[in-house]
């Protein structure tokens, strides 16, 4: 069971003509490290926003910058290449480029 004070992140993805939607995530996998890994791995076709929710406390918070900083940090510390989609997300959110290949 999730901690009552924990915020579960969800990714809003742009699916093109059908529009934007939050990507369904298994509750056990809705944590910051898995979202960062999913963005790095290119599991979203066009991530545009990360929002963290806590339905128990009726809270939500924009987490775009925090997750992008995590993606950038992990990319640099592990010398990982990232998908062009993740690269675009970093540029849109943080205004910085990350290497697409080492």
N, C-alpha and C positions, 0 to 999 in steps of 0.2 A: 504494500500500500504506500502511495506517495505521501511524503511529509506534507502536512496541512499548510505549512508556510512556503512550500516550494512552488516556483513558477514553472510551468511546463511550456517549453517553446514550440511554436508551430510556424511553418513556413508558408507564406503566401506565394504562389507560383503563377506566372502569367502563361496561360495556355494558348495565347494567340486569339483568334476569332471567338472561341467559346468564352473567353474572359479569364479573370483571376479567381483562384480558389485556394483555400488552405488545404495543404496536402495532408491526407489522412496518415496518422502516425500511431503505431501501437503504443499504448500507455507506458509500457515497460521501456520503450526506446525514446521517449520524449524527454531527453535531457540535453544540456548544452553540448557536451562532448560528442554525442551522436549526431546532433544537427550539424555541428562543424564538420564532422567527418563526411556526412552526406553531401554537404555543399562542396567540400573538397573533391569528393568522388564523382561529382557530376550527376548525382541522383535526381536533381531537379532540372527541368528543362529551361527555366528562366526564373530563378528566385528573385522576388522583388521586395520582400518584407519578412522580418522575423518578429513575431509577437509572442510574449510569454503570458500565459493565463494561469490564474489560480481561481477556479470556480468556487472553492470552499470559502474563500474570502472575498469573492467578487472583485478581483483585481486583474488588471492587464497592464502590460508595459511594453513599449517598443524596445526591441533588443537588437535592432539592425547593427548599430555600431559595435556593440559588444561582441556579437557573433562574427562580424567581419574582422574585428581585431583578433579574435581567436583563430579565424581561418588564416589570416596573414601571419600570425605568430607561429602557428603549427607549420605552415608552408616554409617559413624561413628556418625554423629550428631543425626541421627534418629534411631540408633541401628537397622538398616535394614539388613536383609540377602539378599544376591545377588545370582544370578544364577552362575553356574560353568563357563558359557561362559563369563559373566562379570568379574568373578574372573581371568580367563585366560587373558582377555584383560588388566586388571590392571597389572598382572605379566609381560606380554610382554612389555607393554609400560612404566610402572614406576618401575618395579622390586620389587613391594611390594605385599603382600597378604592382602586381606580384609576378614573379617569373612563371612563365608557362612551361618552362623546361629548364633543367639544370645541366 
